[in-house]
Amino acid sequence: MGKVNLTLQPEIDNDAVDRVRKTLVKMGPYDELSISIESADAHQADRIFSCLDESGYQYQSRGSHDGKTYLINARMKPN
């Protein structure tokens, strides 16, 4: 099982969503994707969630302890 980290800054734009899509295509069934974005951009995370849903991934999100980062952890949904 591998872990892939993506940092999407300074904003969630089309390029950021494309980076997520390109990363998901390369991932194996047991890999985990960790996405970090600035907490100020957390309201834009819906585009990332939609991308994960469309690609068959389950995810959890949370804020960091210092409140500066919004984290999304994703894995492929089990069959």
Contacts in CASP RR format, 6 or more apart in sequence:
PFRMAT RR
TARGET T0000
AUTHOR 0000-0000-0000
METHOD contacts of the structure
MODEL  1
MGKVNLTLQPEIDNDAVDRVRKTLVKMGPYDELSISIESADAHQADRIFS
CLDESGYQYQSRGSHDGKTYLINARMKPN
1 30 0 8 1.000
1 31 0 8 1.000
1 32 0 8 1.000
2 30 0 8 1.000
2 31 0 8 1.000
2 32 0 8 1.000
3 31 0 8 1.000
3 32 0 8 1.000
3 33 0 8 1.000
3 34 0 8 1.000
4 23 0 8 1.000
4 27 0 8 1.000
4 31 0 8 1.000
4 32 0 8 1.000
4 33 0 8 1.000
4 34 0 8 1.000
5 34 0 8 1.000
5 35 0 8 1.000
5 36 0 8 1.000
6 19 0 8 1.000
6 20 0 8 1.000
6 23 0 8 1.000
6 33 0 8 1.000
6 34 0 8 1.000
6 35 0 8 1.000
6 36 0 8 1.000
7 35 0 8 1.000
7 36 0 8 1.000
7 37 0 8 1.000
8 16 0 8 1.000
8 19 0 8 1.000
8 20 0 8 1.000
8 35 0 8 1.000
8 36 0 8 1.000
8 37 0 8 1.000
8 41 0 8 1.000
8 48 0 8 1.000
9 37 0 8 1.000
9 38 0 8 1.000
9 41 0 8 1.000
10 38 0 8 1.000
10 41 0 8 1.000
11 41 0 8 1.000
11 44 0 8 1.000
12 37 0 8 1.000
12 41 0 8 1.000
12 44 0 8 1.000
12 45 0 8 1.000
12 47 0 8 1.000
12 48 0 8 1.000
16 47 0 8 1.000
16 48 0 8 1.000
17 47 0 8 1.000
17 48 0 8 1.000
17 51 0 8 1.000
20 35 0 8 1.000
20 48 0 8 1.000
20 51 0 8 1.000
20 52 0 8 1.000
21 51 0 8 1.000
21 55 0 8 1.000
23 33 0 8 1.000
24 33 0 8 1.000
24 51 0 8 1.000
24 52 0 8 1.000
24 55 0 8 1.000
24 57 0 8 1.000
27 33 0 8 1.000
27 76 0 8 1.000
28 76 0 8 1.000
29 76 0 8 1.000
30 75 0 8 1.000
30 76 0 8 1.000
31 75 0 8 1.000
31 76 0 8 1.000
32 73 0 8 1.000
32 74 0 8 1.000
32 75 0 8 1.000
33 57 0 8 1.000
33 72 0 8 1.000
33 73 0 8 1.000
33 74 0 8 1.000
33 75 0 8 1.000
34 71 0 8 1.000
34 72 0 8 1.000
34 73 0 8 1.000
34 74 0 8 1.000
35 48 0 8 1.000
35 71 0 8 1.000
35 72 0 8 1.000
35 73 0 8 1.000
35 74 0 8 1.000
36 69 0 8 1.000
36 70 0 8 1.000
36 71 0 8 1.000
36 72 0 8 1.000
37 44 0 8 1.000
37 45 0 8 1.000
37 48 0 8 1.000
37 69 0 8 1.000
37 70 0 8 1.000
37 72 0 8 1.000
38 68 0 8 1.000
38 69 0 8 1.000
38 70 0 8 1.000
39 63 0 8 1.000
39 64 0 8 1.000
39 67 0 8 1.000
39 68 0 8 1.000
39 69 0 8 1.000
39 70 0 8 1.000
41 70 0 8 1.000
42 63 0 8 1.000
42 70 0 8 1.000
45 61 0 8 1.000
45 70 0 8 1.000
45 72 0 8 1.000
48 72 0 8 1.000
49 59 0 8 1.000
49 72 0 8 1.000
52 58 0 8 1.000
52 59 0 8 1.000
52 72 0 8 1.000
52 74 0 8 1.000
56 76 0 8 1.000
56 77 0 8 1.000
57 74 0 8 1.000
57 75 0 8 1.000
57 76 0 8 1.000
57 77 0 8 1.000
58 74 0 8 1.000
58 75 0 8 1.000
58 76 0 8 1.000
58 77 0 8 1.000
59 72 0 8 1.000
59 73 0 8 1.000
59 74 0 8 1.000
59 75 0 8 1.000
60 72 0 8 1.000
60 73 0 8 1.000
61 70 0 8 1.000
61 71 0 8 1.000
61 72 0 8 1.000
61 73 0 8 1.000
62 70 0 8 1.000
62 71 0 8 1.000
63 69 0 8 1.000
63 70 0 8 1.000
63 71 0 8 1.000
64 70 0 8 1.000
64 71 0 8 1.000
END
